[in-house]
Amino acid sequence: MALEAMNHIGHEKRNLIVVLNDNEMSIAPNVGALHNYLGKVRSDKTYRKAKDEFETLVRKIPAIGGKLAKTAERLKDSLKYLVVPGCCRGIRAQIFRAGRRPRYREAGRGVSSSREGERSGSHSHPHDQGQRIFARGSGFVQMARHHAVQIESGQVVKSVGPPVYTDVFGKTLIELAERDDRILAITPAMPGGSGLLGFAERFPNRMFDVGIAEQHAATMAAAMALEGMKPVFAVYSTFLQRAYDQVVHDICRQKLNVVFAIDRAGFVGADGETHQGVYDIAFLRHIPNMVIMMPKDENELRHMLKTAVEYEDGPIAVRYPRINGLGVPMDPSFGRSRSAAGKRFATGITPPSSRSADGSSRGRSRGTAEARRHSGPGRERPLRQTADEEMLLSLAKENIPLLVLEEDRSKGTGGAILEFYALAGQQHISVGMLGVPDRFIEHATIKEQRAEVGLTPENVAQELRKRVVRKRQRAT
């Protein structure tokens, strides 16, 4: 999109300063020809000085200086290629100049220096390209190297307790890749956040970091699948939105065997409002050929990944949250997940009969168990798949009220159940939903975010009691 914008800017020939922001802190090492090119250009003082002096000299020629300066553009490009070896020659400087002379100014450290640099460039040529250096952690060394640090203690924030789902994914993928050399991993600039650093070290030739380019990553996965590979596209839920068109047309329409490992599904706490993974079910479940799975715990995540890489009937997604697992025992060997047996929408949950939950809501289901003792009797019923037609029809036949818990828009899992009952003519069954309302959830801890939308054990128990009471009243 940035290249599209710069192309349009060059066409409009408006006065505009393009700021290339460099905070010296990327989540992962920068990759790509554009990064290398810009780094070489902005760091070569000899090239910049010679270029400016050459243009000044040419423009001083009486009468023809202006025209001659324009004609000399190609010569200046040739000079750049001579002075800056190794440039990406296929990417011409005009892309970044947008038809004008780029001026690079290093603004030093901090916001004040940047503002001073902006003032100095306020009367510069149209389409000037500025380099702004923002240094993280000035006065606080830990922040210069880490994203999450406790201000009071200076300690790096680390997860404690059972392994986080991301780590389980990364280790499991290594195990599976050791058995199947078709498995490849793709990440859009998030090898660490997606748990793939170990995979990259173990299989450097089967790990592809494409940079912040989710659309390209999705289509690249499609091409690999066409060649018989088993690409695993590891991506945060919120970033998968950027590749929606490619998911629909390049992968699902062709029914290609691509595995989507959707991390940060549900609330993300400290990651911030823009990273909430609460929309992927809603925008994926209606796409033909797409299968979605959600594990109830870290052990089932392993089995679902095994199922996903062995799935040969089109794209399949496994979504998991940004939290610790439940601390359940891990099976020593893999087994095919029963929850994905021929179903398009599967979740590995086993809640009581009057409650349904997505994978990340399983912990809250456990937390509700004690409070639920006062809500009335209920038989334990294994609900392995929310789109299991036979199970849903059985619940409707027995007139068992449902309460769907999910860290997703209520049109996700709950919407799928309501649609099924509507199409099946089972409008009599009561289906309640506790999920994300029709608004954006702001930055907070995951516990606070759950409380904000009513996904707490106390509120769930209260909703269950209401439904039990209403069922008894209708029966009398």
Helices and strands as residue ranges (DSSP letters): H 2-12, E 17-22, H 33-43, H 45-59, H 65-71, H 73-83, H 94-97, H 110-120, E 128-133, G 141-144, H 165-179, E 183-187, H 197-202, G 204-206, E 207-209, H 214-226, E 230-236, H 237-240, G 241-243, H 244-246, I 247-252, E 259-263, G 269-271, G 273-275, H 280-284, E 291-294, H 298-310, E 316-319, G 338-340, E 345-347, E 356-357, G 359-361, H 362-371, G 372-374, H 389-397, E 402-409, H 413-423, E 431-436, H 446-452, H 457-475
